[in-house]
Amino acid sequence: MTQLFAPAIAGLLLGGSLIIAIGAQNAYILRQGLLRQHVFILCLICALSDALLIGLGVAGLGAIISGSPLLIAAVTLGGAAFLAVYAFMALRRAISPSALEAARTAPGSLKAAVLTCLAFTFLNPHVYLDTVLLVGGLSGRYEGTARLAFALGAMSASFIWFFGLGYGARVLQPLFARPSAWRVLDGLIAAVMAALSVSLLTRFFAG
């Protein structure tokens, strides 16, 4: 049992170091957590998606993806376009009081929230680089049950992080009782999304 503890902790630490960053997916979960809209299902989708991709990476899918330039190009361009559109929407909320109030008071549909969450997850090439290629590649250091323990550790990091972020956002709600705080948040989200979109396009055209 103790032989499985070390690879599980290694996977947990690796998964945590990769996922705890200001990115599109985290920014979206943070905002939904502050709004208290569909938090459980969105956190579950993000965590299960990571678990699926980590499992596929450990099973060897990373080698297939890295060998398909067409697939990587399609995901990169699609992700860049989606991030640019969402950046525009966040910027509009930040500068328009009416859009801000609508976003705070009118709950969005579950279908729209789920589709947006899935787009942030699967239209982001970094997700594949981190979960499938990197985690999958590093899992090669282990064999048998030790590799499984490593994968489960990495998956656990996603569950801990997303549910912690989604429900922990409520601690910040007193701060976000002020409209100005929402404007700052949406402004930051717009900047992050736009920067990620530009980064994807730059890397794509640079080859």
N, CA and C atoms as a LAMMPS dump frame, in Angstrom:
ITEM: TIMESTEP
0
ITEM: NUMBER OF ATOMS
621
ITEM: BOX BOUNDS ff ff ff
-5.0000000000000000e+02 5.0000000000000000e+02
-5.0000000000000000e+02 5.0000000000000000e+02
-5.0000000000000000e+02 5.0000000000000000e+02
ITEM: ATOMS id mol type element x y z
1 1 1 N 0.822 -1.207 0
2 1 2 C 0 0 0
3 1 3 C 0.857 1.257 0
4 2 1 N 1.924 1.22 0.808
5 2 2 C 2.818 2.379 0.878
6 2 3 C 3.531 2.607 -0.452
7 3 1 N 3.683 1.544 -1.252
8 3 2 C 4.34 1.692 -2.551
9 3 3 C 3.484 2.485 -3.533
10 4 1 N 2.168 2.516 -3.285
11 4 2 C 1.265 3.267 -4.159
12 4 3 C 1.085 4.707 -3.691
13 5 1 N 1.479 4.977 -2.443
14 5 2 C 1.284 6.321 -1.886
15 5 3 C 2.136 7.349 -2.621
16 6 1 N 3.401 7.019 -2.88
17 6 2 C 4.316 7.962 -3.523
18 6 3 C 3.856 8.347 -4.935
19 7 1 N 3.52 7.395 -5.81
20 7 2 C 3.047 7.787 -7.143
21 7 3 C 1.719 8.545 -7.098
22 8 1 N 0.849 8.214 -6.13
23 8 2 C -0.424 8.933 -6.016
24 8 3 C -0.184 10.387 -5.639
25 9 1 N 0.717 10.626 -4.697
26 9 2 C 1.045 12 -4.287
27 9 3 C 1.73 12.744 -5.43
28 10 1 N 2.595 12.043 -6.172
29 10 2 C 3.264 12.662 -7.317
30 10 3 C 2.244 13.095 -8.363
31 11 1 N 1.266 12.229 -8.62
32 11 2 C 0.211 12.586 -9.564
33 11 3 C -0.629 13.742 -9.073
34 12 1 N -0.95 13.753 -7.77
35 12 2 C -1.742 14.837 -7.188
36 12 3 C -1.018 16.173 -7.31
37 13 1 N 0.26 16.181 -6.995
38 13 2 C 1.038 17.419 -7.062
39 13 3 C 1.208 17.893 -8.501
40 14 1 N 1.437 16.957 -9.415
41 14 2 C 1.576 17.337 -10.823
42 14 3 C 0.261 17.906 -11.343
43 15 1 N -0.845 17.204 -11.082
44 15 2 C -2.147 17.678 -11.538
45 15 3 C -2.481 19.036 -10.964
46 16 1 N -2.178 19.232 -9.673
47 16 2 C -2.45 20.524 -9.046
48 16 3 C -1.622 21.644 -9.644
49 17 1 N -0.343 21.376 -9.908
50 17 2 C 0.53 22.413 -10.459
51 17 3 C 0.1 22.818 -11.861
52 18 1 N -0.499 21.902 -12.607
53 18 2 C -0.927 22.201 -13.969
54 18 3 C -2.258 22.943 -14.011
55 19 1 N -3.136 22.642 -13.066
56 19 2 C -4.493 23.159 -13.144
57 19 3 C -4.682 24.477 -12.408
58 20 1 N -3.85 24.743 -11.389
59 20 2 C -4.006 25.968 -10.614
60 20 3 C -3.297 27.1 -11.341
61 21 1 N -3.981 27.704 -12.25
62 21 2 C -3.452 28.824 -13.028
63 21 3 C -4.631 29.635 -13.548
64 22 1 N -4.362 30.907 -13.855
65 22 2 C -5.418 31.754 -14.397
66 22 3 C -5.623 31.388 -15.859
67 23 1 N -6.701 30.695 -16.126
68 23 2 C -7.001 30.278 -17.484
69 23 3 C -8.471 30.441 -17.783
70 24 1 N -8.848 30.095 -19.003
71 24 2 C -10.227 30.294 -19.433
72 24 3 C -11.201 29.477 -18.604
73 25 1 N -10.884 28.218 -18.394
74 25 2 C -11.772 27.319 -17.661
75 25 3 C -11.942 27.77 -16.21
76 26 1 N -10.824 28.11 -15.561
77 26 2 C -10.887 28.545 -14.169
78 26 3 C -11.639 29.861 -14.027
79 27 1 N -11.423 30.778 -14.96
80 27 2 C -12.114 32.066 -14.905
81 27 3 C -13.626 31.867 -15.041
82 28 1 N -14.031 30.952 -15.897
83 28 2 C -15.454 30.701 -16.092
84 28 3 C -16.08 30.08 -14.836
85 29 1 N -15.402 29.099 -14.244
86 29 2 C -15.918 28.463 -13.035
87 29 3 C -15.985 29.471 -11.889
88 30 1 N -14.99 30.329 -11.782
89 30 2 C -14.999 31.363 -10.743
90 30 3 C -16.204 32.276 -10.888
91 31 1 N -16.484 32.708 -12.111
92 31 2 C -17.615 33.609 -12.333
93 31 3 C -18.942 32.912 -12.04
94 32 1 N -19.084 31.677 -12.476
95 32 2 C -20.316 30.946 -12.206
96 32 3 C -20.483 30.685 -10.709
97 33 1 N -19.36 30.458 -10.023
98 33 2 C -19.423 30.261 -8.585
99 33 3 C -19.882 31.514 -7.866
100 34 1 N -19.419 32.665 -8.314
101 34 2 C -19.844 33.928 -7.722
102 34 3 C -21.32 34.19 -7.976
103 35 1 N -21.796 33.78 -9.158
104 35 2 C -23.21 33.951 -9.497
105 35 3 C -24.09 32.852 -8.901
106 36 1 N -23.44 31.769 -8.405
107 36 2 C -24.156 30.599 -7.875
108 36 3 C -25.092 30.004 -8.928
109 37 1 N -24.582 29.857 -10.13
110 37 2 C -25.377 29.324 -11.234
111 37 3 C -24.763 28.01 -11.73
112 38 1 N -25.5 26.914 -11.543
113 38 2 C -25.117 25.593 -12.073
114 38 3 C -23.721 25.171 -11.611
115 39 1 N -23.375 25.514 -10.38
116 39 2 C -22.001 25.297 -9.91
117 39 3 C -21.637 23.81 -9.872
118 40 1 N -22.498 22.994 -9.285
119 40 2 C -22.155 21.579 -9.113
120 40 3 C -21.93 20.884 -10.451
121 41 1 N -22.875 21.045 -11.376
122 41 2 C -22.77 20.33 -12.652
123 41 3 C -21.567 20.815 -13.452
124 42 1 N -21.257 22.109 -13.394
125 42 2 C -20.122 22.634 -14.155
126 42 3 C -18.794 22.154 -13.565
127 43 1 N -18.705 22.156 -12.234
128 43 2 C -17.492 21.637 -11.593
129 43 3 C -17.319 20.153 -11.899
130 44 1 N -18.431 19.426 -11.889
131 44 2 C -18.378 17.994 -12.178
132 44 3 C -17.932 17.746 -13.614
133 45 1 N -18.446 18.541 -14.55
134 45 2 C -18.049 18.392 -15.957
135 45 3 C -16.557 18.624 -16.125
136 46 1 N -16.045 19.689 -15.513
137 46 2 C -14.615 20.006 -15.64
138 46 3 C -13.756 18.894 -15.044
139 47 1 N -14.138 18.428 -13.86
140 47 2 C -13.344 17.397 -13.187
141 47 3 C -13.396 16.075 -13.945
142 48 1 N -14.591 15.682 -14.394
143 48 2 C -14.718 14.424 -15.138
144 48 3 C -14.008 14.498 -16.486
145 49 1 N -14.057 15.667 -17.131
146 49 2 C -13.363 15.838 -18.407
147 49 3 C -11.868 15.679 -18.225
148 50 1 N -11.321 16.296 -17.16
149 50 2 C -9.902 16.13 -16.869
150 50 3 C -9.574 14.673 -16.601
151 51 1 N -10.436 14.018 -15.816
152 51 2 C -10.195 12.605 -15.49
153 51 3 C -10.19 11.757 -16.755
154 52 1 N -11.121 12.043 -17.669
155 52 2 C -11.181 11.308 -18.934
156 52 3 C -9.911 11.508 -19.746
157 53 1 N -9.481 12.756 -19.869
158 53 2 C -8.293 13.053 -20.673
159 53 3 C -7.027 12.492 -20.032
160 54 1 N -6.956 12.559 -18.703
161 54 2 C -5.805 11.966 -18.02
162 54 3 C -5.774 10.456 -18.246
163 55 1 N -6.946 9.829 -18.14
164 55 2 C -7.02 8.39 -18.378
165 55 3 C -6.596 8.022 -19.782
166 56 1 N -7.033 8.813 -20.755
167 56 2 C -6.643 8.554 -22.147
168 56 3 C -5.149 8.766 -22.346
169 57 1 N -4.614 9.791 -21.679
170 57 2 C -3.177 10.046 -21.8
171 57 3 C -2.352 8.917 -21.218
172 58 1 N -2.757 8.436 -20.049
173 58 2 C -2.049 7.329 -19.415
174 58 3 C -2.168 6.063 -20.269
175 59 1 N -3.307 5.935 -20.975
176 59 2 C -3.513 4.759 -21.833
177 59 3 C -2.747 4.841 -23.145
178 60 1 N -2.151 6.008 -23.445
179 60 2 C -1.32 6.12 -24.634
180 60 3 C -1.867 6.983 -25.75
181 61 1 N -2.968 7.725 -25.517
182 61 2 C -3.533 8.556 -26.585
183 61 3 C -2.629 9.723 -26.949
184 62 1 N -1.768 10.127 -26.026
185 62 2 C -0.894 11.27 -26.279
186 62 3 C -0.071 11.117 -27.54
187 63 1 N 0.418 9.915 -27.777
188 63 2 C 1.239 9.673 -28.965
189 63 3 C 0.438 9.869 -30.244
190 64 1 N -0.841 9.513 -30.215
191 64 2 C -1.7 9.674 -31.4
192 64 3 C -1.951 11.15 -31.684
193 65 1 N -2.272 11.915 -30.634
194 65 2 C -2.568 13.343 -30.817
195 65 3 C -1.344 14.099 -31.293
196 66 1 N -0.186 13.82 -30.685
197 66 2 C 1.035 14.532 -31.066
198 66 3 C 1.432 14.234 -32.503
199 67 1 N 0.947 13.126 -33.036
200 67 2 C 1.287 12.766 -34.41
201 67 3 C 0.253 13.202 -35.425
202 68 1 N -0.724 14.03 -35.018
203 68 2 C -1.769 14.479 -35.927
204 68 3 C -1.783 16.006 -36.021
205 69 1 N -0.977 16.594 -36.899
206 69 2 C -0.941 18.056 -37.046
207 69 3 C -2.299 18.646 -37.413
208 70 1 N -3.082 17.933 -38.21
209 70 2 C -4.391 18.447 -38.625
210 70 3 C -5.322 18.599 -37.428
211 71 1 N -5.328 17.61 -36.541
212 71 2 C -6.167 17.669 -35.355
213 71 3 C -5.731 18.808 -34.438
214 72 1 N -4.44 18.95 -34.242
215 72 2 C -3.924 20.019 -33.394
216 72 3 C -4.274 21.381 -33.975
217 73 1 N -4.169 21.52 -35.304
218 73 2 C -4.495 22.791 -35.959
219 73 3 C -5.974 23.128 -35.8
220 74 1 N -6.84 22.136 -35.953
221 74 2 C -8.283 22.372 -35.841
222 74 3 C -8.656 22.818 -34.434
223 75 1 N -8.108 22.164 -33.43
224 75 2 C -8.401 22.527 -32.052
225 75 3 C -7.843 23.908 -31.73
226 76 1 N -6.655 24.213 -32.228
227 76 2 C -6.029 25.501 -31.96
228 76 3 C -6.829 26.656 -32.542
229 77 1 N -7.207 26.551 -33.812
230 77 2 C -7.963 27.628 -34.457
231 77 3 C -9.368 27.754 -33.871
232 78 1 N -10.017 26.613 -33.615
233 78 2 C -11.341 26.654 -33.008
234 78 3 C -11.3 27.249 -31.616
235 79 1 N -10.306 26.887 -30.841
236 79 2 C -10.164 27.432 -29.5
237 79 3 C -9.877 28.917 -29.506
238 80 1 N -9.037 29.379 -30.424
239 80 2 C -8.708 30.798 -30.519
240 80 3 C -9.953 31.624 -30.858
241 81 1 N -10.765 31.115 -31.785
242 81 2 C -11.986 31.819 -32.173
243 81 3 C -12.973 31.893 -31.009
244 82 1 N -13.147 30.779 -30.308
245 82 2 C -14.088 30.756 -29.184
246 82 3 C -13.637 31.7 -28.08
247 83 1 N -12.356 31.689 -27.753
248 83 2 C -11.837 32.566 -26.702
249 83 3 C -11.988 34.035 -27.082
250 84 1 N -11.799 34.356 -28.353
251 84 2 C -11.956 35.741 -28.804
252 84 3 C -13.397 36.204 -28.633
253 85 1 N -14.345 35.355 -28.986
254 85 2 C -15.768 35.703 -28.833
255 85 3 C -16.119 35.889 -27.364
256 86 1 N -15.645 34.991 -26.501
257 86 2 C -15.974 35.115 -25.083
258 86 3 C -15.3 36.338 -24.473
259 87 1 N -14.097 36.686 -24.954
260 87 2 C -13.422 37.895 -24.482
261 87 3 C -14.25 39.131 -24.814
262 88 1 N -14.825 39.16 -26.01
263 88 2 C -15.679 40.277 -26.404
264 88 3 C -16.923 40.362 -25.512
265 89 1 N -17.516 39.205 -25.202
266 89 2 C -18.701 39.183 -24.35
267 89 3 C -18.378 39.67 -22.937
268 90 1 N -17.238 39.255 -22.402
269 90 2 C -16.832 39.694 -21.061
270 90 3 C -16.539 41.189 -21.054
271 91 1 N -15.898 41.678 -22.111
272 91 2 C -15.6 43.108 -22.198
273 91 3 C -16.884 43.926 -22.273
274 92 1 N -17.861 43.425 -23.007
275 92 2 C -19.148 44.132 -23.112
276 92 3 C -19.836 44.189 -21.753
277 93 1 N -19.762 43.113 -20.975
278 93 2 C -20.347 43.129 -19.636
279 93 3 C -19.641 44.143 -18.746
280 94 1 N -18.318 44.25 -18.923
281 94 2 C -17.543 45.129 -18.062
282 94 3 C -17.843 46.606 -18.317
283 95 1 N -18.143 46.963 -19.571
284 95 2 C -18.329 48.378 -19.896
285 95 3 C -19.793 48.783 -20.002
286 96 1 N -20.703 47.805 -19.977
287 96 2 C -22.122 48.112 -20.13
288 96 3 C -22.877 47.789 -18.849
289 97 1 N -23.396 48.781 -18.135
290 97 2 C -24.137 48.535 -16.895
291 97 3 C -25.34 47.624 -17.099
292 98 1 N -26.052 47.761 -18.202
293 98 2 C -27.242 46.937 -18.431
294 98 3 C -26.866 45.475 -18.611
295 99 1 N -25.791 45.223 -19.337
296 99 2 C -25.334 43.842 -19.521
297 99 3 C -24.857 43.258 -18.203
298 100 1 N -24.242 44.106 -17.366
299 100 2 C -23.756 43.663 -16.067
300 100 3 C -24.913 43.232 -15.181
301 101 1 N -25.963 44.066 -15.091
302 101 2 C -27.113 43.739 -14.254
303 101 3 C -27.829 42.496 -14.757
304 102 1 N -27.93 42.35 -16.068
305 102 2 C -28.593 41.173 -16.631
306 102 3 C -27.831 39.908 -16.273
307 103 1 N -26.516 39.994 -16.332
308 103 2 C -25.686 38.825 -16.018
309 103 3 C -25.81 38.435 -14.549
310 104 1 N -26.01 39.426 -13.669
311 104 2 C -26.061 39.145 -12.238
312 104 3 C -27.433 38.639 -11.792
313 105 1 N -28.483 39.132 -12.445
314 105 2 C -29.822 38.834 -11.948
315 105 3 C -30.528 37.728 -12.719
316 106 1 N -30.241 37.563 -13.981
317 106 2 C -30.946 36.557 -14.789
318 106 3 C -30.082 35.312 -14.937
319 107 1 N -30.474 34.206 -14.319
320 107 2 C -29.674 32.988 -14.442
321 107 3 C -29.683 32.453 -15.868
322 108 1 N -28.509 32.092 -16.356
323 108 2 C -28.423 31.525 -17.689
324 108 3 C -28.956 30.105 -17.694
325 109 1 N -29.285 29.619 -18.866
326 109 2 C -29.827 28.264 -18.97
327 109 3 C -28.73 27.24 -18.694
328 110 1 N -29.142 26.093 -18.194
329 110 2 C -28.194 25.019 -17.915
330 110 3 C -27.533 24.542 -19.202
331 111 1 N -28.304 24.445 -20.275
332 111 2 C -27.76 23.985 -21.554
333 111 3 C -26.65 24.901 -22.039
334 112 1 N -26.887 26.218 -21.991
335 112 2 C -25.87 27.171 -22.445
336 112 3 C -24.627 27.084 -21.572
337 113 1 N -24.829 26.947 -20.257
338 113 2 C -23.692 26.864 -19.341
339 113 3 C -22.866 25.608 -19.602
340 114 1 N -23.545 24.49 -19.828
341 114 2 C -22.844 23.226 -20.079
342 114 3 C -22.064 23.283 -21.391
343 115 1 N -22.698 23.817 -22.442
344 115 2 C -22.018 23.916 -23.733
345 115 3 C -20.802 24.831 -23.653
346 116 1 N -20.948 25.936 -22.924
347 116 2 C -19.822 26.851 -22.757
348 116 3 C -18.689 26.178 -22
349 117 1 N -19.039 25.447 -20.951
350 117 2 C -18.037 24.742 -20.153
351 117 3 C -17.305 23.69 -20.99
352 118 1 N -18.049 22.953 -21.788
353 118 2 C -17.43 21.937 -22.649
354 118 3 C -16.515 22.571 -23.692
355 119 1 N -16.937 23.739 -24.204
356 119 2 C -16.096 24.434 -25.188
357 119 3 C -14.791 24.886 -24.549
358 120 1 N -14.871 25.452 -23.33
359 120 2 C -13.654 25.87 -22.637
360 120 3 C -12.734 24.68 -22.377
361 121 1 N -13.32 23.525 -22.174
362 121 2 C -12.532 22.343 -21.859
363 121 3 C -11.886 21.719 -23.091
364 122 1 N -12.682 21.481 -24.119
365 122 2 C -12.185 20.687 -25.25
366 122 3 C -11.705 21.512 -26.44
367 123 1 N -11.925 22.828 -26.42
368 123 2 C -11.382 23.684 -27.479
369 123 3 C -10.119 24.397 -27.027
370 124 1 N -9.525 23.891 -25.985
371 124 2 C -8.298 24.479 -25.454
372 124 3 C -7.133 23.513 -25.651
373 125 1 N -6.245 23.796 -26.579
374 125 2 C -5.122 22.881 -26.833
375 125 3 C -4.263 22.618 -25.609
376 126 1 N -4.205 23.615 -24.697
377 126 2 C -3.386 23.43 -23.502
378 126 3 C -3.899 22.274 -22.645
379 127 1 N -5.197 22.028 -22.707
380 127 2 C -5.768 20.911 -21.953
381 127 3 C -5.153 19.597 -22.422
382 128 1 N -5.021 19.457 -23.726
383 128 2 C -4.448 18.224 -24.278
384 128 3 C -2.951 18.125 -23.98
385 129 1 N -2.275 19.273 -24.059
386 129 2 C -0.845 19.28 -23.769
387 129 3 C -0.585 18.883 -22.321
388 130 1 N -1.418 19.403 -21.405
389 130 2 C -1.199 19.146 -19.979
390 130 3 C -1.675 17.757 -19.571
391 131 1 N -2.958 17.481 -19.816
392 131 2 C -3.536 16.244 -19.284
393 131 3 C -3.15 15.013 -20.087
394 132 1 N -3.192 15.132 -21.423
395 132 2 C -2.949 13.949 -22.249
396 132 3 C -1.454 13.717 -22.473
397 133 1 N -0.769 14.724 -22.963
398 133 2 C 0.635 14.54 -23.324
399 133 3 C 1.564 14.527 -22.114
400 134 1 N 1.477 15.572 -21.262
401 134 2 C 2.426 15.674 -20.148
402 134 3 C 2.148 14.627 -19.067
403 135 1 N 0.917 14.603 -18.556
404 135 2 C 0.588 13.629 -17.514
405 135 3 C 0.731 12.203 -18.059
406 136 1 N 0.244 11.995 -19.297
407 136 2 C 0.369 10.674 -19.906
408 136 3 C 1.817 10.268 -20.077
409 137 1 N 2.643 11.222 -20.499
410 137 2 C 4.051 10.917 -20.698
411 137 3 C 4.772 10.602 -19.395
412 138 1 N 4.513 11.399 -18.356
413 138 2 C 5.184 11.179 -17.074
414 138 3 C 4.705 9.916 -16.372
415 139 1 N 3.501 9.478 -16.729
416 139 2 C 3.007 8.241 -16.12
417 139 3 C 3.825 7.041 -16.573
418 140 1 N 4.575 7.213 -17.672
419 140 2 C 5.4 6.127 -18.177
420 140 3 C 6.508 5.715 -17.233
421 141 1 N 6.778 6.557 -16.222
422 141 2 C 7.798 6.204 -15.228
423 141 3 C 7.323 5.092 -14.299
424 142 1 N 6.023 4.851 -14.315
425 142 2 C 5.45 3.852 -13.401
426 142 3 C 4.854 2.701 -14.202
427 143 1 N 4.667 1.597 -13.534
428 143 2 C 4.092 0.428 -14.174
429 143 3 C 3.003 -0.176 -13.292
430 144 1 N 2.045 -0.836 -13.935
431 144 2 C 1.014 -1.562 -13.207
432 144 3 C 0.173 -0.689 -12.306
433 145 1 N -0.011 -1.136 -11.063
434 145 2 C -0.856 -0.409 -10.119
435 145 3 C -0.254 0.946 -9.732
436 146 1 N 1.055 1.085 -9.822
437 146 2 C 1.691 2.365 -9.512
438 146 3 C 1.283 3.418 -10.543
439 147 1 N 1.179 3.023 -11.807
440 147 2 C 0.729 3.954 -12.846
441 147 3 C -0.724 4.344 -12.609
442 148 1 N -1.544 3.396 -12.201
443 148 2 C -2.945 3.688 -11.891
444 148 3 C -3.037 4.664 -10.722
445 149 1 N -2.205 4.457 -9.705
446 149 2 C -2.204 5.352 -8.548
447 149 3 C -1.794 6.764 -8.956
448 150 1 N -0.809 6.869 -9.843
449 150 2 C -0.372 8.169 -10.354
450 150 3 C -1.509 8.874 -11.084
451 151 1 N -2.226 8.127 -11.925
452 151 2 C -3.345 8.698 -12.677
453 151 3 C -4.465 9.139 -11.745
454 152 1 N -4.789 8.321 -10.751
455 152 2 C -5.851 8.668 -9.806
456 152 3 C -5.471 9.887 -8.981
457 153 1 N -4.193 10.011 -8.66
458 153 2 C -3.735 11.196 -7.936
459 153 3 C -3.923 12.459 -8.754
460 154 1 N -3.566 12.384 -10.042
461 154 2 C -3.738 13.539 -10.926
462 154 3 C -5.214 13.879 -11.107
463 155 1 N -6.049 12.854 -11.219
464 155 2 C -7.493 13.084 -11.352
465 155 3 C -8.065 13.737 -10.092
466 156 1 N -7.589 13.291 -8.945
467 156 2 C -8.074 13.844 -7.677
468 156 3 C -7.809 15.337 -7.586
469 157 1 N -6.677 15.782 -8.12
470 157 2 C -6.343 17.206 -8.087
471 157 3 C -7.403 18.019 -8.81
472 158 1 N -7.92 17.498 -9.916
473 158 2 C -8.948 18.218 -10.668
474 158 3 C -10.246 18.337 -9.869
475 159 1 N -10.656 17.258 -9.231
476 159 2 C -11.883 17.291 -8.426
477 159 3 C -11.743 18.278 -7.259
478 160 1 N -10.603 18.209 -6.577
479 160 2 C -10.378 19.102 -5.433
480 160 3 C -10.376 20.559 -5.878
481 161 1 N -9.682 20.841 -6.981
482 161 2 C -9.538 22.218 -7.428
483 161 3 C -10.843 22.806 -7.93
484 162 1 N -11.522 22.122 -8.829
485 162 2 C -12.72 22.711 -9.433
486 162 3 C -13.853 22.899 -8.417
487 163 1 N -14.072 21.909 -7.563
488 163 2 C -15.125 22.07 -6.56
489 163 3 C -14.724 23.099 -5.506
490 164 1 N -13.438 23.158 -5.186
491 164 2 C -12.966 24.182 -4.257
492 164 3 C -13.131 25.571 -4.834
493 165 1 N -12.821 25.725 -6.125
494 165 2 C -12.941 27.021 -6.786
495 165 3 C -14.404 27.426 -6.94
496 166 1 N -15.242 26.488 -7.396
497 166 2 C -16.644 26.807 -7.641
498 166 3 C -17.399 27.196 -6.382
499 167 1 N -17.214 26.418 -5.323
500 167 2 C -17.932 26.705 -4.087
501 167 3 C -17.174 27.676 -3.182
502 168 1 N -15.857 27.711 -3.317
503 168 2 C -15.066 28.667 -2.537
504 168 3 C -15.256 30.099 -2.993
505 169 1 N -15.739 30.27 -4.228
506 169 2 C -15.968 31.621 -4.744
507 169 3 C -16.974 32.381 -3.896
508 170 1 N -17.83 31.659 -3.167
509 170 2 C -18.856 32.313 -2.353
510 170 3 C -18.246 33.146 -1.235
511 171 1 N -17.039 32.8 -0.835
512 171 2 C -16.353 33.581 0.198
513 171 3 C -16.12 35.013 -0.272
514 172 1 N -15.969 35.167 -1.587
515 172 2 C -15.697 36.49 -2.158
516 172 3 C -16.969 37.286 -2.445
517 173 1 N -18.134 36.714 -2.186
518 173 2 C -19.375 37.389 -2.555
519 173 3 C -19.575 38.748 -1.897
520 174 1 N -19.182 38.947 -0.615
521 174 2 C -19.32 40.3 -0.05
522 174 3 C -18.578 41.357 -0.87
523 175 1 N -17.415 40.984 -1.386
524 175 2 C -16.66 41.91 -2.228
525 175 3 C -17.407 42.203 -3.518
526 176 1 N -18.04 41.161 -4.079
527 176 2 C -18.717 41.322 -5.362
528 176 3 C -20.156 41.799 -5.219
529 177 1 N -20.494 42.303 -4.043
530 177 2 C -21.778 42.987 -3.889
531 177 3 C -21.739 44.347 -4.584
532 178 1 N -20.541 44.809 -4.875
533 178 2 C -20.369 46.103 -5.562
534 178 3 C -20.24 45.887 -7.071
535 179 1 N -20.996 46.636 -7.85
536 179 2 C -20.906 46.512 -9.316
537 179 3 C -19.497 46.733 -9.85
538 180 1 N -18.735 47.597 -9.195
539 180 2 C -17.379 47.888 -9.673
540 180 3 C -16.502 46.645 -9.621
541 181 1 N -16.723 45.776 -8.607
542 181 2 C -15.923 44.554 -8.51
543 181 3 C -16.222 43.614 -9.67
544 182 1 N -17.487 43.538 -10.085
545 182 2 C -17.861 42.71 -11.228
546 182 3 C -17.235 43.248 -12.501
547 183 1 N -17.178 44.559 -12.612
548 183 2 C -16.567 45.147 -13.809
549 183 3 C -15.081 44.807 -13.879
550 184 1 N -14.417 44.865 -12.735
551 184 2 C -12.992 44.515 -12.708
552 184 3 C -12.803 43.047 -13.072
553 185 1 N -13.641 42.167 -12.484
554 185 2 C -13.527 40.741 -12.778
555 185 3 C -13.745 40.461 -14.263
556 186 1 N -14.817 41.021 -14.83
557 186 2 C -15.086 40.783 -16.249
558 186 3 C -14.008 41.398 -17.136
559 187 1 N -13.453 42.527 -16.699
560 187 2 C -12.347 43.116 -17.444
561 187 3 C -11.131 42.205 -17.449
562 188 1 N -10.838 41.606 -16.292
563 188 2 C -9.708 40.676 -16.198
564 188 3 C -9.967 39.42 -17.018
565 189 1 N -11.222 38.912 -16.957
566 189 2 C -11.571 37.733 -17.747
567 189 3 C -11.404 38.018 -19.233
568 190 1 N -11.861 39.197 -19.668
569 190 2 C -11.722 39.575 -21.08
570 190 3 C -10.253 39.618 -21.479
571 191 1 N -9.41 40.164 -20.594
572 191 2 C -7.982 40.259 -20.895
573 191 3 C -7.343 38.881 -20.98
574 192 1 N -7.715 37.985 -20.053
575 192 2 C -7.154 36.627 -20.055
576 192 3 C -7.567 35.88 -21.312
577 193 1 N -8.871 35.955 -21.646
578 193 2 C -9.37 35.248 -22.832
579 193 3 C -8.698 35.773 -24.107
580 194 1 N -8.602 37.096 -24.217
581 194 2 C -7.989 37.694 -25.408
582 194 3 C -6.519 37.3 -25.514
583 195 1 N -5.813 37.32 -24.382
584 195 2 C -4.392 36.957 -24.389
585 195 3 C -4.203 35.497 -24.793
586 196 1 N -5.066 34.616 -24.286
587 196 2 C -4.979 33.206 -24.657
588 196 3 C -5.271 33.002 -26.139
589 197 1 N -6.258 33.74 -26.652
590 197 2 C -6.595 33.63 -28.068
591 197 3 C -5.421 34.069 -28.947
592 198 1 N -4.831 35.213 -28.6
593 198 2 C -3.678 35.715 -29.359
594 198 3 C -2.503 34.746 -29.256
595 199 1 N -2.314 34.179 -28.056
596 199 2 C -1.219 33.233 -27.855
597 199 3 C -1.381 32.002 -28.744
598 200 1 N -2.606 31.481 -28.819
599 200 2 C -2.861 30.311 -29.668
600 200 3 C -2.598 30.622 -31.141
601 201 1 N -3.084 31.779 -31.591
602 201 2 C -2.877 32.154 -32.993
603 201 3 C -1.403 32.371 -33.304
604 202 1 N -0.703 33.009 -32.368
605 202 2 C 0.734 33.277 -32.568
606 202 3 C 1.513 31.974 -32.682
607 203 1 N 1.215 31.031 -31.788
608 203 2 C 1.907 29.75 -31.821
609 203 3 C 1.551 28.97 -33.066
610 204 1 N 0.298 29.104 -33.514
611 204 2 C -0.132 28.364 -34.714
612 204 3 C 0.599 28.877 -35.956
613 205 1 N 0.616 30.198 -36.141
614 205 2 C 1.232 30.756 -37.353
615 205 3 C 2.76 30.731 -37.289
616 206 1 N 3.291 30.551 -36.059
617 206 2 C 4.744 30.42 -35.934
618 206 3 C 5.183 28.983 -36.169
619 207 1 N 4.188 28.107 -36.332
620 207 2 C 4.496 26.714 -36.611
621 207 3 C 4.814 25.914 -35.369
